[in-house]
C-alpha cells in the first residue's frame, strides 16, 4: 500500500512538488491551501487526491507531511498543529531557511513523530532520511546531506544574499530620476543579474529576515570584495589585474552544477 504525502502549501514550490510526486512516484498526494479555489484547482488538475483549507484533515490522512510555506509561516503553523501529529508520522519541510522551523519542531514535536534533519538535536531516523532522499531522486533531484545550520549559511551565500544584491543593483541602476532611461538601455546581462529581484517580496522578507545573521555575514564579505575590486581598478597596469580577477570569477562560475552537466539547466 502506497504512502500518502501531505503538502502544506500548494504554491509554486508545494504545487510543483505535488505535480512531480504524482507524475514520477507511487505516493498518493493530498494538499492544504488557504483558499478553496486553490484546493479545487489542484483536485481538478489531478495534482492531489484531496485538498483542504484546514490543516487537521491533511495531517490525519498523511504518512509524510511536507511544510512548503515560507519559513516563519511554517514554524508558526507547526507550533499550532504539533499536537495533531502521531507516532511514526514524518515531518519535513522545503524551506529555503530552516533554522526557525527546526526550533519550532524541537520545541513542540510529539514523542514518536519523526523530523528528518541531520542536526543532532533532531528526532532523526536514517531510514526515513533515506526514504525522502529516494523520493527526491525519483523527481530528478541531486541529494546533498548537510547540517541544518550549515544549510542556512550556505543558502545565504548562494541565494538569500544574492537576492538582496539583485535588489540593490536594481535600485542603484533604476531607482532615481534617470532610472527609466537606463532601464530602456539595458539588455540581457542586466536582466539576468536582476531576475530574482522580481520575486514575491512578502515571501522573500520571511526567507531573508529569518536568515539575516548569515545574510549580513555574506554582505560583509561582499563589502570587502567591492573594496578589493576598487583597489584593482585604481592600479595603473592597463587592467591586467582586472583581467586576472575576471578570469578567476569565470573559472569559479564554470563549476556550477548545471554548467558541468550535474544538473540540467531548464
Backbone as CSV, one residue per row, in Angstrom:
resi,resn,N_x,N_y,N_z,CA_x,CA_y,CA_z,C_x,C_y,C_z
1,UNK,0.848,-1.191,0.000,0.000,0.000,0.000,0.882,1.239,0.000
2,UNK,0.625,2.154,-0.915,1.470,3.336,-1.039,1.220,4.308,0.108
3,UNK,2.231,5.043,0.451,2.110,6.052,1.493,1.512,7.329,0.922
4,UNK,0.984,8.154,1.832,0.388,9.424,1.433,1.261,10.572,1.900
5,UNK,1.581,11.460,0.972,2.342,12.665,1.273,1.371,13.831,1.328
6,UNK,1.362,14.533,2.444,0.531,15.723,2.592,1.389,16.972,2.447
7,UNK,1.021,17.840,1.532,1.807,19.043,1.261,1.057,20.259,1.776
8,UNK,1.635,20.923,2.740,1.042,22.121,3.323,1.537,23.329,2.545
9,UNK,0.666,23.849,1.691,1.026,24.960,0.816,1.136,24.490,-0.617
10,UNK,0.181,24.892,-1.452,0.174,24.458,-2.842,0.535,25.594,-3.786
11,UNK,1.496,26.417,-3.348,2.002,27.486,-4.198,3.004,26.954,-5.197
12,UNK,3.930,27.810,-5.612,4.896,27.428,-6.646,5.704,26.209,-6.230
13,UNK,6.266,26.226,-5.031,7.117,25.128,-4.595,6.295,23.889,-4.233
14,UNK,5.300,24.064,-3.376,4.484,22.938,-2.965,3.697,22.340,-4.119
15,UNK,3.160,23.194,-4.989,2.428,22.705,-6.144,3.313,21.940,-7.106
16,UNK,4.530,22.441,-7.310,5.476,21.740,-8.181,5.851,20.377,-7.603
17,UNK,6.047,20.334,-6.276,6.358,19.067,-5.622,5.203,18.081,-5.789
18,UNK,3.981,18.566,-5.615,2.811,17.696,-5.760,2.721,17.129,-7.171
19,UNK,2.938,17.974,-8.175,2.888,17.512,-9.564,3.959,16.457,-9.836
20,UNK,5.156,16.699,-9.327,6.255,15.764,-9.574,6.009,14.429,-8.883
21,UNK,5.523,14.477,-7.637,5.223,13.234,-6.925,4.144,12.440,-7.653
22,UNK,3.138,13.149,-8.151,2.060,12.485,-8.880,2.574,11.851,-10.172
23,UNK,3.491,12.542,-10.845,3.958,12.078,-12.151,5.008,10.975,-12.061
24,UNK,5.862,11.025,-11.036,7.049,10.170,-11.045,7.145,9.164,-9.905
25,UNK,6.178,9.157,-8.994,6.242,8.216,-7.870,4.882,7.546,-7.664
26,UNK,4.859,6.608,-6.746,3.623,5.916,-6.397,2.951,6.504,-5.163
27,UNK,3.496,7.578,-4.621,2.886,8.195,-3.455,1.529,8.800,-3.829
28,UNK,0.568,8.663,-2.925,-0.655,9.452,-3.041,-0.366,10.818,-2.434
29,UNK,-0.974,11.849,-3.003,-0.673,13.211,-2.572,-1.965,13.919,-2.178
30,UNK,-1.936,14.558,-1.028,-3.033,15.428,-0.594,-2.438,16.780,-0.259
31,UNK,-3.293,17.806,-0.183,-2.750,19.145,0.000,-3.584,20.041,0.891
32,UNK,-2.940,21.118,1.302,-3.591,22.185,2.065,-3.292,23.507,1.395
33,UNK,-4.315,24.352,1.283,-4.142,25.727,0.825,-5.152,26.591,1.564
34,UNK,-4.831,27.835,1.741,-5.743,28.713,2.483,-7.021,28.992,1.714
35,UNK,-6.935,29.027,0.388,-8.092,29.389,-0.427,-8.720,28.150,-1.057
36,UNK,-10.037,28.077,-1.005,-10.756,26.928,-1.535,-10.542,26.781,-3.034
37,UNK,-10.441,27.905,-3.753,-10.264,27.818,-5.199,-8.937,27.158,-5.580
38,UNK,-7.924,27.324,-4.742,-6.642,26.660,-4.990,-6.798,25.157,-4.779
39,UNK,-7.492,24.787,-3.715,-7.748,23.359,-3.458,-8.527,22.737,-4.615
40,UNK,-9.571,23.425,-5.044,-10.416,22.901,-6.122,-9.625,22.726,-7.411
41,UNK,-8.769,23.713,-7.716,-7.975,23.642,-8.947,-6.985,22.485,-8.894
42,UNK,-6.370,22.262,-7.736,-5.401,21.174,-7.596,-6.078,19.818,-7.759
43,UNK,-7.282,19.689,-7.207,-8.029,18.435,-7.359,-8.453,18.237,-8.805
44,UNK,-8.967,19.291,-9.425,-9.431,19.207,-10.811,-8.290,18.858,-11.758
45,UNK,-7.106,19.395,-11.495,-5.947,19.115,-12.349,-5.347,17.735,-12.085
46,UNK,-5.853,17.048,-11.078,-5.335,15.723,-10.767,-4.011,15.749,-10.035
47,UNK,-3.619,16.905,-9.511,-2.345,17.029,-8.810,-2.411,16.372,-7.440
48,UNK,-3.555,16.478,-6.777,-3.747,15.883,-5.457,-5.024,15.059,-5.457
49,UNK,-5.058,14.066,-4.580,-6.256,13.247,-4.431,-7.329,13.999,-3.660
50,UNK,-6.892,14.797,-2.689,-7.808,15.598,-1.877,-7.061,16.832,-1.398
51,UNK,-7.803,17.884,-1.071,-7.182,19.106,-0.570,-8.166,19.811,0.351
52,UNK,-7.625,20.468,1.371,-8.464,21.114,2.369,-7.929,22.516,2.686
53,UNK,-8.814,23.339,3.209,-8.416,24.662,3.694,-8.149,24.637,5.198
54,UNK,-8.211,23.463,5.790,-7.827,23.239,7.182,-6.681,22.223,7.209
55,UNK,-5.763,22.392,8.143,-4.590,21.524,8.198,-4.899,20.175,8.851
56,UNK,-5.854,20.159,9.775,-6.109,18.942,10.542,-6.403,17.723,9.679
57,UNK,-7.305,17.796,8.684,-7.548,16.588,7.877,-6.332,16.144,7.074
58,UNK,-5.492,17.084,6.654,-4.280,16.693,5.937,-3.360,15.883,6.835
59,UNK,-3.158,16.357,8.053,-2.294,15.628,8.980,-2.887,14.253,9.270
60,UNK,-4.188,14.191,9.428,-4.859,12.923,9.733,-4.659,11.895,8.630
61,UNK,-4.647,12.328,7.376,-4.607,11.398,6.251,-3.211,11.190,5.666
62,UNK,-2.167,11.766,6.278,-0.824,11.717,5.686,0.135,10.880,6.506
63,UNK,1.017,10.178,5.801,2.133,9.488,6.443,3.353,10.408,6.542
64,UNK,3.524,11.238,5.525,4.623,12.202,5.462,4.011,13.577,5.253
65,UNK,4.358,14.537,6.095,3.815,15.889,5.991,4.947,16.838,5.613
66,UNK,4.775,17.527,4.490,5.779,18.443,3.976,5.285,19.880,4.157
67,UNK,6.011,20.659,4.938,5.682,22.080,5.103,6.362,22.858,3.978
68,UNK,5.562,23.479,3.112,6.135,24.183,1.960,5.657,25.626,1.872
69,UNK,5.353,26.205,3.028,5.041,27.628,3.112,6.324,28.391,3.457
70,UNK,6.319,29.724,3.474,7.520,30.468,3.894,7.962,30.070,5.304
71,UNK,9.244,30.217,5.623,9.809,29.647,6.855,9.085,30.011,8.133
72,UNK,8.819,31.296,8.371,8.170,31.684,9.619,6.739,31.192,9.684
73,UNK,6.068,31.163,8.539,4.710,30.636,8.489,4.720,29.144,8.794
74,UNK,5.688,28.422,8.244,5.843,27.000,8.574,6.002,26.802,10.071
75,UNK,6.885,27.595,10.674,7.164,27.447,12.108,5.917,27.722,12.941
76,UNK,5.218,28.791,12.612,4.007,29.145,13.363,2.930,28.064,13.218
77,UNK,2.762,27.571,12.008,1.730,26.575,11.759,2.064,25.242,12.438
78,UNK,3.349,24.871,12.441,3.708,23.625,13.125,3.427,23.725,14.617
79,UNK,3.772,24.858,15.214,3.527,25.053,16.643,2.040,24.908,16.959
80,UNK,1.206,25.446,16.067,-0.238,25.395,16.291,-0.810,24.001,16.115
81,UNK,-0.170,23.173,15.309,-0.749,21.866,14.956,0.052,20.679,15.475
82,UNK,1.120,20.908,16.219,2.013,19.820,16.636,1.273,18.721,17.385
83,UNK,0.270,19.097,18.156,-0.461,18.106,18.962,-1.237,17.119,18.091
84,UNK,-1.393,17.420,16.805,-2.150,16.544,15.916,-1.308,15.406,15.348
85,UNK,-0.001,15.517,15.441,0.875,14.503,14.847,0.934,13.264,15.727
86,UNK,1.133,12.125,15.094,1.099,10.849,15.792,2.441,10.127,15.661
87,UNK,2.709,9.146,16.517,3.955,8.390,16.434,4.117,7.719,15.074
88,UNK,5.333,7.777,14.547,5.637,7.177,13.254,5.406,8.093,12.076
89,UNK,4.692,9.182,12.292,4.458,10.138,11.213,5.731,10.943,10.967
90,UNK,5.949,11.316,9.705,7.168,12.019,9.324,6.861,13.482,9.038
91,UNK,7.674,14.370,9.587,7.580,15.805,9.324,8.848,16.250,8.606
92,UNK,8.693,16.998,7.544,9.844,17.584,6.865,9.410,18.920,6.265
93,UNK,10.328,19.602,5.620,9.980,20.890,5.024,10.870,21.154,3.827
94,UNK,10.464,22.118,3.017,11.263,22.525,1.863,11.593,24.007,1.957
95,UNK,11.730,24.507,3.186,12.052,25.918,3.395,13.447,26.241,2.886
96,UNK,13.599,27.444,2.373,14.914,27.897,1.942,15.804,28.204,3.138
97,UNK,15.210,28.629,4.249,15.933,28.818,5.511,15.255,27.940,6.551
98,UNK,16.024,27.140,7.269,15.432,26.083,8.076,15.518,26.298,9.585
99,UNK,16.327,27.226,10.063,16.597,27.299,11.494,15.337,27.559,12.309
100,UNK,14.526,28.551,11.904,13.343,28.887,12.684,12.350,27.728,12.725
101,UNK,12.186,27.044,11.588,11.279,25.903,11.560,11.813,24.783,12.454
102,UNK,13.112,24.549,12.386,13.697,23.497,13.215,13.480,23.780,14.696
103,UNK,13.654,25.028,15.114,13.428,25.372,16.520,11.983,25.105,16.926
104,UNK,11.044,25.442,16.031,9.632,25.193,16.325,9.371,23.700,16.489
105,UNK,10.005,22.899,15.638,9.834,21.447,15.725,10.424,20.925,17.030
106,UNK,11.636,21.340,17.357,12.279,20.859,18.580,11.451,21.192,19.820
107,UNK,10.811,22.355,19.792,10.042,22.803,20.958,8.720,22.065,21.117
108,UNK,8.148,21.581,20.003,6.758,21.120,20.061,6.507,19.706,19.570
109,UNK,7.459,19.047,18.953,7.187,17.769,18.296,6.789,16.701,19.313
110,UNK,5.700,15.980,19.065,5.285,14.920,19.998,6.262,13.739,19.963
111,UNK,6.295,12.988,21.027,7.151,11.813,21.109,6.738,10.799,20.042
112,UNK,7.720,10.303,19.323,7.464,9.298,18.312,7.269,9.830,16.919
113,UNK,6.990,11.132,16.781,6.910,11.749,15.459,8.323,12.009,14.971
114,UNK,8.575,11.777,13.700,9.936,11.817,13.168,10.141,13.080,12.361
115,UNK,11.142,13.868,12.746,11.554,15.040,11.973,12.875,14.718,11.301
116,UNK,12.926,14.822,10.005,14.133,14.446,9.273,15.081,15.636,9.219
117,UNK,16.232,15.470,9.869,17.253,16.502,9.889,18.578,15.849,10.247
118,UNK,19.681,16.413,9.734,20.979,15.878,10.125,21.489,16.532,11.388
119,UNK,20.755,17.527,11.894,21.181,18.169,13.124,21.024,17.217,14.296
120,UNK,22.023,17.112,15.167,21.988,16.096,16.219,20.858,16.264,17.227
121,UNK,20.268,17.459,17.346,19.176,17.636,18.293,17.867,17.058,17.771
122,UNK,17.789,16.820,16.462,16.520,16.403,15.874,16.193,14.964,16.224
123,UNK,14.882,14.678,16.197,14.447,13.287,16.278,14.722,12.704,14.904
124,UNK,15.788,11.939,14.796,16.341,11.600,13.483,16.188,10.131,13.174
125,UNK,15.834,9.837,11.957,15.739,8.452,11.509,16.483,8.322,10.196
126,UNK,17.564,7.550,10.213,18.336,7.360,8.987,17.489,6.683,7.917
127,UNK,16.618,5.782,8.341,15.755,5.088,7.382,14.816,6.058,6.682
128,UNK,14.212,6.966,7.459,13.294,7.940,6.862,14.054,8.936,6.003
129,UNK,15.230,9.342,6.465,16.040,10.257,5.660,16.341,9.646,4.303
130,UNK,16.651,8.348,4.293,16.934,7.666,3.040,15.690,7.593,2.164
131,UNK,14.532,7.376,2.797,13.282,7.328,2.029,13.012,8.666,1.341
132,UNK,13.209,9.756,2.081,12.968,11.073,1.483,14.015,11.395,0.423
133,UNK,15.249,10.934,0.630,16.278,11.120,-0.392,15.901,10.372,-1.660
134,UNK,15.391,9.162,-1.499,14.958,8.379,-2.662,13.789,9.068,-3.362
135,UNK,12.908,9.662,-2.573,11.804,10.411,-3.164,12.338,11.551,-4.025
136,UNK,13.327,12.279,-3.499,13.914,13.372,-4.254,14.588,12.907,-5.528
137,UNK,15.311,11.793,-5.434,15.980,11.267,-6.628,14.971,10.864,-7.696
138,UNK,13.815,10.346,-7.266,12.778,9.964,-8.224,12.248,11.176,-8.984
139,UNK,12.388,12.351,-8.378,11.932,13.585,-9.015,13.039,14.268,-9.811
140,UNK,14.220,13.644,-9.852,15.331,14.212,-10.607,16.230,15.120,-9.808
141,UNK,16.094,15.107,-8.474,16.910,15.975,-7.629,18.280,15.373,-7.368
142,UNK,19.276,16.229,-7.139,20.582,15.797,-6.655,20.567,15.959,-5.143
143,UNK,20.892,14.917,-4.406,20.746,14.917,-2.958,22.073,15.242,-2.283
144,UNK,22.035,16.185,-1.336,23.196,16.509,-0.510,22.746,16.481,0.944
145,UNK,23.514,15.828,1.814,23.223,15.815,3.242,24.135,16.841,3.925
146,UNK,23.512,17.854,4.570,24.294,18.878,5.262,23.662,19.153,6.615
147,UNK,24.472,19.654,7.532,23.973,20.095,8.833,22.948,21.198,8.631
148,UNK,21.908,21.220,9.462,20.808,22.150,9.245,21.248,23.610,9.346
149,UNK,22.184,23.919,10.264,22.647,25.295,10.381,23.621,25.638,9.256
150,UNK,24.436,24.662,8.846,25.293,24.886,7.692,24.443,25.157,6.455
151,UNK,23.300,24.468,6.346,22.388,24.697,5.219,22.019,26.161,5.097
152,UNK,21.623,26.781,6.206,21.187,28.178,6.144,22.341,29.110,5.793
153,UNK,23.548,28.792,6.284,24.718,29.604,5.950,25.057,29.476,4.475
154,UNK,24.982,28.258,3.940,25.258,28.053,2.513,24.245,28.795,1.643
155,UNK,22.949,28.640,1.999,21.901,29.266,1.187,21.959,30.786,1.269
156,UNK,22.448,31.307,2.387,22.617,32.756,2.479,23.575,33.256,1.401
157,UNK,24.630,32.475,1.139,25.661,32.909,0.192,25.265,32.712,-1.262
158,UNK,24.449,31.703,-1.547,24.146,31.403,-2.947,22.706,31.733,-3.333
159,UNK,21.887,32.197,-2.380,20.505,32.521,-2.703,20.030,33.806,-2.030
160,UNK,20.081,33.872,-0.708,19.453,34.975,0.007,20.220,36.285,-0.145
161,UNK,21.534,36.246,0.086,22.348,37.448,-0.117,22.355,37.885,-1.584
162,UNK,22.511,36.970,-2.558,22.415,37.382,-3.963,21.069,37.998,-4.320
163,UNK,19.994,37.545,-3.678,18.696,38.167,-3.931,18.735,39.643,-3.524
164,UNK,19.336,39.923,-2.376,19.472,41.318,-1.950,20.372,42.100,-2.899
165,UNK,21.446,41.470,-3.374,22.327,42.158,-4.315,21.588,42.514,-5.599
166,UNK,20.715,41.616,-6.066,19.916,41.913,-7.254,18.998,43.102,-6.989
167,UNK,18.435,43.164,-5.788,17.573,44.288,-5.428,18.375,45.575,-5.327
168,UNK,19.581,45.485,-4.740,20.447,46.658,-4.634,20.825,47.170,-6.021
169,UNK,21.234,46.261,-6.896,21.610,46.646,-8.249,20.438,47.297,-8.985
170,UNK,19.252,46.754,-8.792,18.069,47.314,-9.431,17.808,48.735,-8.950
171,UNK,17.935,48.954,-7.650,17.656,50.284,-7.115,18.734,51.294,-7.499
172,UNK,19.993,50.856,-7.485,21.081,51.760,-7.868,20.953,52.173,-9.331
173,UNK,20.590,51.211,-10.179,20.528,51.476,-11.614,19.222,52.103,-12.049
174,UNK,18.133,51.781,-11.363,16.839,52.243,-11.846,15.999,53.025,-10.880
175,UNK,16.553,53.350,-9.705,15.720,53.951,-8.672,15.739,55.457,-8.583
176,UNK,16.466,56.150,-9.464,16.486,57.613,-9.400,15.821,58.203,-10.634
177,UNK,16.008,59.498,-10.831,15.302,60.181,-11.928,15.768,59.730,-13.307
178,UNK,16.943,59.149,-13.400,17.441,58.659,-14.680,17.204,57.153,-14.866
179,UNK,16.582,56.547,-13.872,16.417,55.106,-13.893,15.610,54.590,-15.066
180,UNK,14.550,55.277,-15.426,13.703,54.793,-16.519,14.479,54.756,-17.832
181,UNK,15.301,55.774,-18.073,16.109,55.787,-19.294,17.142,54.671,-19.263
182,UNK,17.777,54.473,-18.114,18.756,53.391,-18.011,18.101,52.043,-18.273
183,UNK,16.890,51.854,-17.764,16.197,50.588,-17.975,15.975,50.334,-19.465
184,UNK,15.689,51.402,-20.221,15.485,51.255,-21.662,16.772,50.851,-22.382
185,UNK,17.905,51.234,-21.815,19.193,50.934,-22.441,19.766,49.585,-21.991
186,UNK,19.138,48.955,-21.024,19.665,47.697,-20.500,19.350,46.554,-21.453
187,UNK,20.114,45.459,-21.295,19.919,44.295,-22.159,19.935,43.021,-21.315
188,UNK,20.316,41.910,-21.947,20.221,40.619,-21.290,21.056,40.481,-20.040
189,UNK,22.230,41.093,-20.022,23.096,40.980,-18.855,22.438,41.565,-17.609
190,UNK,21.868,42.744,-17.751,21.195,43.369,-16.615,19.960,42.564,-16.219
191,UNK,19.246,42.063,-17.218,18.071,41.240,-16.932,18.457,40.008,-16.114
192,UNK,19.545,39.332,-16.515,19.970,38.122,-15.810,20.444,38.429,-14.399
193,UNK,21.173,39.542,-14.250,21.712,39.902,-12.929,20.621,40.284,-11.940
194,UNK,19.487,40.768,-12.436,18.446,41.286,-11.546,17.175,40.437,-11.549
195,UNK,17.209,39.275,-12.200,15.981,38.479,-12.356,15.301,38.211,-11.022
196,UNK,16.061,37.794,-10.016,15.429,37.384,-8.759,14.838,38.561,-7.991
197,UNK,15.193,39.793,-8.356,14.592,40.956,-7.701,13.103,41.062,-8.015
198,UNK,12.644,40.310,-8.987,11.225,40.280,-9.309,10.429,39.299,-8.486
199,UNK,11.079,38.657,-7.496,10.390,37.683,-6.649,9.371,38.332,-5.732
200,UNK,8.496,37.513,-5.174,7.429,37.998,-4.296,8.019,38.555,-2.999
201,UNK,7.876,39.865,-2.747,8.523,40.473,-1.572,8.093,39.865,-0.241
202,UNK,6.822,39.548,-0.082,6.361,39.016,1.205,7.020,37.678,1.522
203,UNK,7.227,36.848,0.500,7.887,35.559,0.715,9.362,35.753,1.029
204,UNK,10.034,36.604,0.250,11.460,36.806,0.443,11.765,37.560,1.727
205,UNK,10.829,38.366,2.220,11.028,39.005,3.518,11.208,37.946,4.585
206,UNK,10.329,36.930,4.601,10.439,35.868,5.601,11.734,35.091,5.452
207,UNK,12.100,34.774,4.218,13.300,33.973,3.991,14.547,34.733,4.426
208,UNK,14.705,35.953,3.941,15.928,36.720,4.210,15.991,37.170,5.664
209,UNK,14.879,37.703,6.183,14.904,38.195,7.560,15.107,37.051,8.542
210,UNK,14.518,35.893,8.245,14.695,34.740,9.114,16.113,34.208,9.128
211,UNK,16.882,34.537,8.096,18.278,34.068,7.993,19.232,35.263,7.987
212,UNK,18.818,36.352,8.607,19.517,37.625,8.431,20.950,37.624,8.966
213,UNK,21.237,36.844,10.003,22.606,36.854,10.536,23.583,36.301,9.495
214,UNK,23.195,35.225,8.839,24.048,34.688,7.782,24.099,35.614,6.575
215,UNK,22.984,36.268,6.268,22.953,37.199,5.134,23.860,38.400,5.409
216,UNK,23.840,38.906,6.628,24.716,40.030,6.986,26.175,39.640,6.830
217,UNK,26.520,38.408,7.249,27.894,37.935,7.074,28.261,37.904,5.594
218,UNK,27.334,37.470,4.748,27.588,37.460,3.311,27.773,38.859,2.756
219,UNK,26.935,39.791,3.188,27.051,41.178,2.722,28.365,41.806,3.186
220,UNK,28.812,41.440,4.380,30.096,41.945,4.873,31.232,41.473,3.972
221,UNK,31.166,40.216,3.534,32.181,39.712,2.608,32.095,40.411,1.253
222,UNK,30.875,40.725,0.833,30.709,41.461,-0.429,31.324,42.857,-0.320
223,UNK,31.120,43.515,0.815,31.715,44.834,1.022,33.236,44.775,0.889
224,UNK,33.838,43.751,1.490,35.290,43.598,1.400,35.714,43.331,-0.041
225,UNK,34.915,42.551,-0.763,35.256,42.230,-2.150,35.111,43.453,-3.049
226,UNK,34.117,44.287,-2.769,33.965,45.536,-3.530,35.178,46.430,-3.323
227,UNK,35.655,46.518,-2.090,36.841,47.322,-1.818,38.051,46.768,-2.560
228,UNK,38.150,45.444,-2.614,39.253,44.810,-3.343,39.192,45.167,-4.829
229,UNK,38.005,45.115,-5.405,37.856,45.436,-6.826,38.161,46.908,-7.081
230,UNK,37.753,47.774,-6.190,38.062,49.204,-6.342,39.575,49.426,-6.354
231,UNK,40.274,48.696,-5.489,41.734,48.817,-5.464,42.354,48.305,-6.753
232,UNK,41.796,47.233,-7.307,42.282,46.709,-8.596,42.100,47.752,-9.691
233,UNK,40.937,48.408,-9.679,40.645,49.403,-10.720,41.537,50.643,-10.610
234,UNK,42.054,50.895,-9.414,42.919,52.063,-9.219,44.364,51.803,-9.640
235,UNK,44.700,50.547,-9.927,46.066,50.227,-10.332,46.342,50.709,-11.759
236,UNK,47.555,51.166,-11.982,47.981,51.622,-13.319,48.707,50.476,-14.023
237,UNK,47.935,49.468,-14.437,48.558,48.287,-15.036,47.863,47.865,-16.326
238,UNK,47.157,48.815,-16.938,46.415,48.522,-18.172,45.365,47.444,-17.977
239,UNK,44.882,47.279,-16.750,43.792,46.342,-16.481,44.210,44.892,-16.356
240,UNK,45.516,44.621,-16.183,45.970,43.235,-16.107,45.413,42.518,-14.876
241,UNK,45.432,43.170,-13.731,44.896,42.558,-12.517,43.388,42.351,-12.635
242,UNK,42.729,43.278,-13.312,41.296,43.142,-13.531,40.988,41.905,-14.369
243,UNK,41.772,41.673,-15.407,41.550,40.500,-16.250,41.772,39.206,-15.464
244,UNK,42.805,39.212,-14.614,43.057,38.032,-13.767,41.868,37.779,-12.851
245,UNK,41.348,38.844,-12.279,40.188,38.734,-11.388,38.975,38.185,-12.127
246,UNK,38.713,38.732,-13.312,37.569,38.284,-14.101,37.730,36.834,-14.544
247,UNK,38.955,36.440,-14.879,39.193,35.060,-15.290,38.956,34.098,-14.125
248,UNK,39.375,34.496,-12.939,39.151,33.668,-11.755,37.649,33.505,-11.515
249,UNK,36.908,34.575,-11.654,35.455,34.513,-11.485,34.830,33.600,-12.532
250,UNK,35.326,33.690,-13.741,34.826,32.849,-14.828,35.074,31.371,-14.522
251,UNK,36.254,31.059,-13.982,36.579,29.675,-13.637,35.662,29.151,-12.533
252,UNK,35.415,29.970,-11.527,34.552,29.549,-10.421,33.138,29.303,-10.926
253,UNK,32.625,30.207,-11.730,31.269,30.042,-12.252,31.163,28.805,-13.141
254,UNK,32.237,28.484,-13.839,32.230,27.319,-14.710,32.053,26.007,-13.980
255,UNK,32.178,26.019,-12.647,31.999,24.813,-11.847,30.566,24.628,-11.360
256,UNK,29.671,25.549,-11.729,28.271,25.395,-11.339,27.723,24.071,-11.865
257,UNK,26.950,23.344,-11.047,26.485,22.009,-11.453,25.748,21.984,-12.784
258,UNK,24.885,22.988,-13.050,24.132,22.934,-14.301,24.990,23.273,-15.519
259,UNK,26.200,23.800,-15.288,27.107,24.044,-16.399,28.032,22.857,-16.627
260,UNK,28.229,22.033,-15.600,29.099,20.861,-15.732,28.322,19.598,-16.047
261,UNK,27.013,19.726,-16.220,26.194,18.566,-16.564,25.627,17.826,-15.376
262,UNK,25.953,18.250,-14.136,25.408,17.582,-12.958,23.932,17.879,-12.790
263,UNK,23.518,19.058,-13.258,22.117,19.451,-13.212,21.752,19.995,-14.587
264,UNK,20.580,19.622,-15.084,20.117,20.162,-16.352,19.636,21.584,-16.156
265,UNK,20.043,22.477,-17.034,19.629,23.878,-16.980,18.398,24.037,-17.853
266,UNK,17.224,24.116,-17.187,15.966,24.247,-17.911,15.582,25.700,-18.056
